[in-house]
Amino acid sequence: MPVKPVDIENFSMAATDVYEAIVIASKRARQIHQDIKIELNQRIETLNQLTGTPETEEEADVAANPDQLKISLEFEKRPKPTDVATQEVIARKVKYRYKVVELPEVKPEEPTPEA
């Protein structure tokens, strides 16, 4: 598998620093991967409903469905989610925001009378 070089200067300019850009790209890659996973499962499920499911697991292992293999090969040819996310960050197509955490209001303690 070839390694794709990334221009760190362009990558880090998409955010405050390179570490923030890495976090943004990794979260986006997870989103892309989840979308691909859902799409693959839907297509496999549709295919299984059309063809029927084998009665035992041994039959499923022995008889590989050619349509299922086509779908698997199609998904393997797609670019990896990390590559897509990295290119989106460099192109500044990813919008991000910080999570705002509201702290509970702290009431000052009333002084207790001393004896």
Buried (B, 14 or more C-beta within 10 A) or exposed (E): EEEEEBEEEEBBBBBEEBEBBBEBBBEBBEEBBEEBEEEBEEBBEEBBEEEEEBEEEEEEEEEEBEEBEEBBEEBEEEEBBBBBBBBBBBEEEBEEEEEEEEEEEEEEEEEEEEE
